[in-house]
């Protein structure tokens, strides 16, 4: 089955700097990779996703890149702000599968 | 649209008691999921359903049962609660995931077993 590894588990950056979180997956048939943001005490919310036919996707300050050969995908947050502080989860699906497999999460802290 | 609604939001149980968590979605989604999230941990899939009348086991199904009698509702049952089941429970729903679709989460149920 699919296995998703996420690194780092914690990340602290200065406000205004960039943050990068990386995930690797095991199943080469995976074709959908969403990222979720979970603020303290709140539900996970989708912030961006990418499909296997695309190498990069951007939405304002966030972007996701996918390397199918190496089986990894990364979340990039630029010009970080205090409200970016949260736990971020990556996930992977595969065509025909009915489930998402989530990474263990990264706690991102933005220092003012 | 309310999205995914979970009831109750909080509950305290004694060991051995039973209870049912309710998840309701108004997005006409086929798929529904129950996860548990322990402190500092990720999301672990308990059970899921790909349509009305169907259920399937996830990663950590022991001690839980589920039912999907109506498309919009997915119930999670604890027959005999144990302290190890203290957790935050999230329900999620999505359209068909054959080509990958995002899951939409409810606000969670915080359950404590004493």
Interface residues (C-beta under 8 A of the other chain):
Chain A: X31 X32 X34 X42 X43 X44 X45 X46 X49 X51 X89 X93 X95 X96 X97 X98 X99 X100 X102 X103 X104 X105
Chain B: X31 X33 X41 X42 X43 X45 X48 X50 X56 X58 X90 X97 X98 X99 X100 X101 X102 X103 X104 X105 X106 X107 X108
